[in-house]
Amino acid sequence: MNKILAVIRREFIERVRTKAFIIGTLLVPVLFTVMAVLPELLSRQESRTRGIVILDAVSGDLGRRIEAALAAQRFGPESLPRYAVRVIPAGGRAAVLQDSLVPLIGRREAGPAPPDGILILTDSAVMTGKLSYLGSDVTSFRNRNVLERTLEPLLRDERLTRLHADSVLKLAANVRLNLDTKKITEGRLTGESGETSFLLAYVVDMFMYISLLLYGVQIMGSVIEEKSSKIVEVLISSLSPFELLLGKVVGVGAVGLLQLGIWSGTGFYVSSMIAGRNATAVGPEAVEAAFSMPAIGPDLVVVILVFFLLGFFLYSGLYAAIGSMCSTQQEAQQTATPVTMTIVIGMISMFSLINEPSGTLARTLSFIPFFTPLVVPVRYAVTPLPLSEVLLAVAVMLLGILGVVWVGARVYRVGILSYGKKPNLRELWRWVRTS
């Protein structure tokens, strides 16, 4: 037992004291905080008034009404005008005027305040609702949303006027559908929207995928390093291959658990802080709150850490066995492709799990050990699972770990001292039977 503890201590300390571990452990919480807070801050920032030229080729005063509506838009604490609008009557010359204006859009040499875009109004566009906007700022989703929100009721009213609708019908037609989605968990309204639930599931899925792959590859690289440097021959003289493998897996697993615990704790704290602030938001701040990070509960943190640990033991046994069979990193990466693809498939299954977290496919994947550590946390992030189902998934994982470790240890025992040609399937089976 003392020998195993010595290996665990060596693997743990060697990794924890490295600059990569310290930087990674501190950098990820900082990035998480920035990603949670920065989009909200940036969404409130606008630097200047945008110039729009309206080519008015419609009959009536629609162009002037659109000009007034856009000119009324304001932004920032100083209530600056969002748009500087200029209307040019186009008649039948819209195409010609468009060609003459395009070279001026967004060009500083065109003047002190060059226009940013051209809005083209035609009778056919009004009736179909498909206006053309040509500009240098079409990548701005905020600007596009403001334009659509401002123009849509004006165009609808114009179409109804042309169809001789009365004022009551116009008022009824201008009511927009706004589907406000809220999540219910265990008979309790959580207040989370569908977007935040999807974001949480996506973050958890990527979190588990990167972690299992990262630490599994570390195990494989450590085995290859010791094998290629012949250090393993010295170690085997003092302890058995199984003791060496167990100490290595537990040591690296402790490092991963420590790092993920710090990351998960930071995520829990930051998301809870933001959720608390959004709960008291009113007015414009309440609108911004809809795009904030969802709250990460302590039960989800526990589920993530438990299934990471179980998944790590499962995949580390496979990666350690692969490392013992190979002599170079390149050879090991090629051999590990099936294992890596299994993790990738579990990660991709997220999109199906989000649609049907309690469906047949989701339940089936939850009890296949190779997919369980990725599937169960994602399902739990979407809708918390019954404790009995979580415990059953844990039991399935433990059985899978026993099987993988039994086979992996036998391959490791022979492969760690084998050099030269990589064994084929028949030789691997012989290793398993004779070890």
C-alpha positions as CSV (number, residue, x, y, z in Angstrom):
1,M,0.0,0.0,0.0
2,N,2.9,2.4,0.8
3,K,4.3,1.8,-2.7
4,I,1.0,2.7,-4.3
5,L,0.7,5.8,-2.2
6,A,4.2,6.8,-3.2
7,V,3.3,6.5,-6.9
8,I,0.1,8.5,-6.3
9,R,2.0,11.2,-4.5
10,R,4.6,11.4,-7.3
11,E,2.1,11.7,-10.1
12,F,0.0,14.2,-8.1
13,I,2.9,16.5,-7.1
14,E,4.7,16.4,-10.4
15,R,1.6,17.7,-12.2
16,V,0.3,20.1,-9.6
17,R,3.6,22.0,-9.3
18,T,3.9,22.6,-13.0
19,K,3.4,26.0,-14.5
20,A,0.8,24.5,-17.0
21,F,-1.4,23.3,-14.2
22,I,-1.2,26.5,-12.2
23,I,-1.9,28.7,-15.3
24,G,-4.7,26.4,-16.5
25,T,-6.3,26.3,-13.1
26,L,-6.3,30.0,-12.7
27,L,-6.9,31.0,-16.3
28,V,-10.1,28.9,-16.9
29,P,-12.1,30.6,-14.0
30,V,-10.9,34.0,-15.3
31,L,-12.1,33.1,-18.8
32,F,-15.4,31.8,-17.5
33,T,-16.0,35.0,-15.6
34,V,-15.1,37.1,-18.6
35,M,-17.3,35.0,-20.9
36,A,-20.2,35.4,-18.4
37,V,-19.9,39.1,-17.9
38,L,-18.3,40.6,-21.0
39,P,-21.1,39.9,-23.5
40,E,-23.5,41.7,-21.3
41,L,-21.2,44.7,-21.0
42,L,-20.4,44.8,-24.7
43,S,-24.1,44.5,-25.6
44,R,-24.6,47.9,-23.9
45,Q,-21.8,49.6,-25.8
46,E,-22.4,51.6,-29.0
47,S,-19.8,53.9,-30.2
48,R,-21.4,56.2,-32.7
49,T,-24.5,57.2,-34.6
50,R,-25.0,55.2,-37.8
51,G,-25.8,56.9,-41.1
52,I,-28.6,55.4,-43.3
53,V,-29.7,56.5,-46.7
54,I,-33.3,55.5,-47.6
55,L,-34.0,55.2,-51.3
56,D,-37.8,55.9,-51.4
57,A,-39.4,54.4,-54.4
58,V,-42.9,53.8,-52.9
59,S,-46.0,55.9,-53.3
60,G,-47.2,57.8,-50.2
61,D,-45.3,59.0,-47.1
62,L,-43.9,55.6,-45.9
63,G,-40.3,56.8,-46.4
64,R,-40.9,59.9,-44.2
65,R,-42.6,57.8,-41.5
66,I,-39.6,55.4,-41.5
67,E,-37.3,58.3,-41.3
68,A,-39.1,59.6,-38.2
69,A,-39.2,56.2,-36.5
70,L,-35.5,55.6,-37.0
71,A,-34.6,59.1,-36.0
72,A,-36.4,58.6,-32.7
73,Q,-34.2,55.7,-31.7
74,R,-31.7,56.5,-29.0
75,F,-28.8,54.7,-27.3
76,G,-26.5,55.2,-24.3
77,P,-26.9,57.1,-21.0
78,E,-26.7,60.4,-23.0
79,S,-29.6,59.3,-25.2
80,L,-27.7,60.0,-28.4
81,P,-29.5,59.4,-31.8
82,R,-28.9,55.9,-33.0
83,Y,-29.4,56.8,-36.7
84,A,-28.8,59.8,-38.9
85,V,-31.3,59.3,-41.7
86,R,-31.5,60.8,-45.1
87,V,-34.4,60.1,-47.5
88,I,-33.8,60.3,-51.3
89,P,-36.9,60.1,-53.5
90,A,-36.0,57.4,-56.0
91,G,-39.0,56.9,-58.2
92,G,-38.0,54.6,-61.0
93,R,-34.3,55.3,-60.5
94,A,-33.6,53.2,-57.4
95,A,-31.1,50.9,-59.2
96,V,-29.1,53.9,-60.6
97,L,-29.0,55.7,-57.3
98,Q,-28.0,52.5,-55.5
99,D,-25.0,52.1,-57.9
100,S,-23.9,55.6,-57.2
101,L,-24.2,55.3,-53.4
102,V,-22.5,51.9,-52.9
103,P,-18.9,53.3,-53.4
104,L,-19.6,55.8,-50.6
105,I,-20.7,53.4,-47.9
106,G,-18.3,53.2,-45.0
107,R,-15.6,55.1,-46.8
108,R,-13.9,57.8,-44.8
109,E,-12.7,59.6,-47.9
110,A,-16.4,60.1,-48.9
111,G,-16.7,62.8,-46.2
112,P,-16.6,63.4,-42.4
113,A,-19.8,61.2,-41.8
114,P,-20.1,58.6,-44.6
115,P,-23.3,56.6,-44.6
116,D,-23.2,53.1,-43.2
117,G,-26.0,51.6,-45.2
118,I,-28.7,51.9,-47.8
119,L,-32.3,50.9,-47.2
120,I,-34.3,50.4,-50.4
121,L,-38.1,50.9,-50.4
122,T,-40.1,49.6,-53.3
123,D,-43.8,48.8,-53.6
124,S,-43.1,45.1,-54.1
125,A,-40.8,44.9,-51.1
126,V,-43.5,46.6,-48.9
127,M,-46.1,44.0,-49.9
128,T,-43.8,41.0,-49.6
129,G,-42.0,42.3,-46.5
130,K,-38.5,41.6,-48.0
131,L,-36.6,44.9,-47.9
132,S,-33.0,45.3,-49.0
133,Y,-30.4,46.8,-46.7
134,L,-26.9,47.2,-48.2
135,G,-24.3,48.3,-45.7
136,S,-20.9,48.0,-44.1
137,D,-22.5,47.0,-40.7
138,V,-24.6,44.0,-41.8
139,T,-22.6,41.9,-39.3
140,S,-24.1,43.8,-36.4
141,F,-27.0,41.6,-35.1
142,R,-28.1,44.4,-32.8
143,N,-28.4,46.9,-35.6
144,R,-30.3,44.3,-37.7
145,N,-32.7,43.6,-34.8
146,V,-33.4,47.3,-34.2
147,L,-34.1,47.9,-37.9
148,E,-36.5,44.9,-38.1
149,R,-38.2,45.8,-34.9
150,T,-38.7,49.4,-36.1
151,L,-39.7,48.7,-39.7
152,E,-42.0,45.7,-39.2
153,P,-45.0,47.5,-37.7
154,L,-44.7,50.4,-40.2
155,L,-44.7,48.0,-43.2
156,R,-47.6,46.0,-41.7
157,D,-49.6,49.1,-41.2
158,E,-48.8,50.2,-44.8
159,R,-49.9,46.9,-46.2
160,L,-53.2,47.0,-44.2
161,T,-53.8,50.6,-45.4
162,R,-53.4,49.5,-49.1
163,L,-55.9,46.7,-48.4
164,H,-58.3,49.3,-47.0
165,A,-58.3,47.9,-43.4
166,D,-59.9,50.0,-40.7
167,S,-58.0,51.2,-37.5
168,V,-59.4,48.4,-35.3
169,L,-58.1,45.7,-37.6
170,K,-54.7,47.5,-37.9
171,L,-54.4,47.6,-34.1
172,A,-55.2,43.9,-33.8
173,A,-52.8,42.9,-36.6
174,N,-49.9,44.8,-34.9
175,V,-49.8,42.5,-31.9
176,R,-46.6,40.4,-32.2
177,L,-46.1,36.9,-30.9
178,N,-43.6,36.7,-28.1
179,L,-43.2,33.2,-26.9
180,D,-41.8,33.5,-23.4
181,T,-40.3,30.1,-22.4
182,K,-39.6,29.2,-18.8
183,K,-38.2,26.0,-17.4
184,I,-40.0,23.8,-14.9
185,T,-37.9,21.5,-12.8
186,E,-39.3,19.0,-10.3
187,G,-42.6,20.8,-10.2
188,R,-40.9,24.2,-9.6
189,L,-40.7,27.1,-11.9
190,T,-37.0,28.0,-12.2
191,G,-37.2,31.1,-14.3
192,E,-34.6,29.8,-16.8
193,S,-35.4,30.3,-20.4
194,G,-35.0,27.6,-23.1
195,E,-31.8,29.4,-24.4
196,T,-30.1,29.4,-21.0
197,S,-31.0,25.7,-20.5
198,F,-29.4,24.9,-23.9
199,L,-26.3,26.9,-23.0
200,L,-25.9,25.1,-19.7
201,A,-26.2,21.7,-21.3
202,Y,-23.7,22.7,-24.0
203,V,-21.2,24.0,-21.4
204,V,-21.5,20.8,-19.4
205,D,-21.1,18.6,-22.4
206,M,-17.9,20.4,-23.6
207,F,-16.6,20.5,-20.1
208,M,-16.9,16.7,-19.7
209,Y,-15.6,16.0,-23.3
210,I,-12.4,18.1,-22.9
211,S,-11.7,16.8,-19.4
212,L,-12.0,13.1,-20.2
213,L,-9.9,13.5,-23.3
214,L,-7.3,15.7,-21.7
215,Y,-6.6,13.6,-18.6
216,G,-6.9,10.3,-20.5
217,V,-4.2,11.4,-23.0
218,Q,-2.1,12.5,-20.0
219,I,-2.1,9.0,-18.7
220,M,-1.2,7.6,-22.1
221,G,1.6,10.1,-22.5
222,S,3.0,9.3,-19.1
223,V,3.1,5.6,-19.8
224,I,4.9,6.1,-23.1
225,E,7.4,8.5,-21.5
226,E,8.3,6.0,-18.8
227,K,8.4,3.1,-21.2
228,S,10.6,4.9,-23.8
229,S,13.1,6.2,-21.1
230,K,13.3,2.7,-19.5
231,I,12.3,4.2,-16.1
232,V,9.5,1.6,-16.0
233,E,12.0,-1.2,-15.8
234,V,13.4,0.3,-12.5
235,L,9.9,0.9,-11.2
236,I,8.7,-2.7,-12.0
237,S,11.6,-4.0,-9.9
238,S,10.0,-2.4,-6.8
239,L,6.3,-2.9,-7.3
240,S,3.9,-4.8,-9.5
241,P,2.6,-3.5,-12.8
242,F,-0.9,-3.3,-11.4
243,E,0.3,-1.2,-8.4
244,L,2.1,1.1,-10.8
245,L,-1.0,1.4,-13.0
246,L,-3.3,2.0,-10.0
247,G,-1.0,4.6,-8.5
248,K,-0.6,6.4,-11.8
249,V,-4.4,6.5,-12.5
250,V,-5.3,7.6,-9.0
251,G,-2.6,10.3,-8.9
252,V,-3.6,11.8,-12.2
253,G,-7.3,11.5,-11.3
254,A,-6.7,13.4,-8.1
255,V,-5.1,16.2,-10.1
256,G,-8.1,16.3,-12.5
257,L,-10.6,16.2,-9.7
258,L,-8.8,19.1,-7.9
259,Q,-8.7,21.2,-11.1
260,L,-12.4,20.4,-12.0
261,G,-13.5,21.1,-8.5
262,I,-11.9,24.6,-8.7
263,W,-13.5,25.2,-12.1
264,S,-16.9,24.0,-11.1
265,G,-16.9,25.9,-7.9
266,T,-16.0,29.1,-9.8
267,G,-18.8,28.4,-12.3
268,F,-21.3,27.8,-9.4
269,Y,-20.3,31.1,-7.7
270,V,-20.2,33.3,-10.8
271,S,-23.5,31.9,-12.2
272,S,-25.2,32.2,-8.8
273,M,-24.0,35.8,-8.5
274,I,-25.3,36.8,-11.9
275,A,-28.6,34.9,-11.4
276,G,-29.1,36.8,-8.1
277,R,-28.5,40.1,-9.8
278,N,-30.8,39.3,-12.7
279,A,-33.6,38.2,-10.3
280,T,-33.8,41.8,-9.1
281,A,-33.3,43.4,-12.5
282,V,-36.1,45.8,-13.8
283,G,-36.7,47.8,-16.9
284,P,-33.9,47.6,-19.5
285,E,-31.7,45.5,-17.2
286,A,-34.4,42.8,-17.2
287,V,-34.1,42.5,-21.0
288,E,-30.3,42.0,-20.7
289,A,-30.9,39.4,-18.0
290,A,-32.5,37.1,-20.6
291,F,-29.1,36.6,-22.2
292,S,-27.2,35.9,-19.0
293,M,-25.6,32.6,-17.8
294,P,-27.9,30.1,-16.1
295,A,-27.4,29.2,-12.5
296,I,-25.3,26.1,-11.8
297,G,-26.7,24.3,-8.7
298,P,-24.6,22.4,-6.2
299,D,-26.3,19.1,-7.1
300,L,-25.1,19.5,-10.7
301,V,-21.6,20.3,-9.6
302,V,-21.6,17.0,-7.6
303,V,-22.9,15.0,-10.6
304,I,-20.3,16.5,-12.9
305,L,-17.4,15.6,-10.5
306,V,-18.7,12.1,-9.7
307,F,-19.2,11.1,-13.4
308,F,-15.9,12.8,-14.4
309,L,-14.1,10.6,-11.8
310,L,-15.9,7.5,-13.0
311,G,-15.4,8.3,-16.6
312,F,-11.7,9.1,-15.9
313,F,-11.1,5.7,-14.4
314,L,-12.8,4.0,-17.3
315,Y,-11.0,5.8,-20.0
316,S,-7.7,6.0,-18.2
317,G,-7.6,2.2,-18.1
318,L,-8.0,2.1,-21.9
319,Y,-5.5,4.9,-22.6
320,A,-2.9,3.3,-20.2
321,A,-3.3,0.0,-22.0
322,I,-2.8,1.7,-25.4
323,G,0.2,3.5,-24.1
324,S,1.8,0.3,-22.9
325,M,1.4,-1.3,-26.4
326,C,3.1,1.6,-28.2
327,S,6.6,3.0,-28.3
328,T,5.9,6.5,-29.7
329,Q,3.3,9.3,-29.2
330,Q,2.4,9.2,-32.9
331,E,1.8,5.4,-32.8
332,A,-0.3,5.8,-29.6
333,Q,-2.5,8.5,-31.1
334,Q,-3.3,6.4,-34.1
335,T,-4.1,3.4,-31.9
336,A,-6.2,5.5,-29.5
337,T,-8.5,6.7,-32.4
338,P,-11.4,4.3,-31.6
339,V,-11.4,5.3,-27.9
340,T,-11.3,9.0,-28.8
341,M,-14.1,8.6,-31.3
342,T,-16.2,7.0,-28.6
343,I,-15.8,10.1,-26.5
344,V,-16.7,12.3,-29.5
345,I,-19.8,10.3,-30.2
346,G,-20.9,10.8,-26.6
347,M,-20.3,14.5,-27.0
348,I,-22.3,14.7,-30.2
349,S,-25.2,12.9,-28.7
350,M,-25.9,16.1,-26.7
351,F,-28.1,17.5,-29.5
352,S,-30.5,14.5,-29.3
353,L,-30.4,14.5,-25.5
354,I,-31.5,18.2,-25.3
355,N,-34.5,17.5,-27.5
356,E,-35.6,14.3,-25.6
357,P,-33.7,14.2,-22.2
358,S,-36.0,11.4,-21.0
359,G,-36.4,9.6,-24.3
360,T,-35.5,6.0,-25.1
361,L,-32.2,6.9,-26.7
362,A,-31.1,9.1,-23.8
363,R,-32.0,6.3,-21.3
364,T,-30.2,3.7,-23.3
365,L,-27.0,5.8,-23.7
366,S,-27.1,6.5,-19.9
367,F,-26.5,2.8,-19.2
368,I,-23.7,2.2,-21.7
369,P,-20.5,2.7,-19.6
370,F,-18.6,4.3,-22.4
371,F,-21.2,7.0,-22.9
372,T,-22.5,7.4,-19.4
373,P,-20.0,10.0,-18.1
374,L,-21.0,12.3,-20.9
375,V,-24.7,11.6,-21.2
376,V,-25.9,11.7,-17.6
377,P,-24.4,15.1,-16.7
378,V,-25.9,16.7,-19.8
379,R,-29.3,15.1,-19.1
380,Y,-29.1,16.3,-15.5
381,A,-28.3,19.8,-16.7
382,V,-31.4,19.9,-18.9
383,T,-33.7,18.2,-16.3
384,P,-32.6,16.7,-13.0
385,L,-32.9,12.9,-13.0
386,P,-34.4,10.8,-10.2
387,L,-31.8,9.7,-7.6
388,S,-32.5,6.0,-8.4
389,E,-31.6,6.6,-12.1
390,V,-28.4,8.4,-11.1
391,L,-27.4,5.6,-8.7
392,L,-28.1,3.0,-11.3
393,A,-25.9,4.8,-13.8
394,V,-23.2,4.9,-11.2
395,A,-23.5,1.2,-10.6
396,V,-23.3,0.5,-14.4
397,M,-20.1,2.7,-14.5
398,L,-18.5,0.8,-11.7
399,L,-19.2,-2.5,-13.5
400,G,-17.7,-1.1,-16.7
401,I,-14.7,0.2,-14.8
402,L,-14.1,-3.3,-13.3
403,G,-14.2,-4.9,-16.7
404,V,-12.0,-2.3,-18.4
405,V,-9.5,-2.3,-15.6
406,W,-9.3,-6.1,-15.6
407,V,-8.5,-6.2,-19.3
408,G,-6.4,-3.1,-19.3
409,A,-4.3,-4.2,-16.4
410,R,-3.5,-7.5,-18.2
411,V,-2.5,-5.7,-21.4
412,Y,-0.5,-3.2,-19.4
413,R,1.3,-5.9,-17.4
414,V,2.8,-7.4,-20.6
415,G,2.9,-4.3,-22.9
416,I,4.9,-2.1,-20.4
417,L,8.0,-4.3,-20.9
418,S,7.4,-5.0,-24.6
419,Y,9.3,-3.1,-27.3
420,G,9.3,-3.1,-31.1
421,K,6.3,-4.0,-33.2
422,K,2.9,-3.1,-32.0
423,P,0.8,-6.2,-31.1
424,N,-2.1,-7.3,-33.3
425,L,-5.5,-8.4,-31.9
426,R,-4.5,-12.0,-31.7
427,E,-1.4,-11.1,-29.6
428,L,-3.5,-8.8,-27.4
429,W,-5.9,-11.6,-26.7
430,R,-3.0,-13.9,-25.8
431,W,-1.8,-11.2,-23.4
432,V,-5.2,-11.1,-21.7
433,R,-5.5,-14.8,-21.4
434,T,-1.9,-15.6,-20.2
435,S,-1.3,-12.6,-17.8
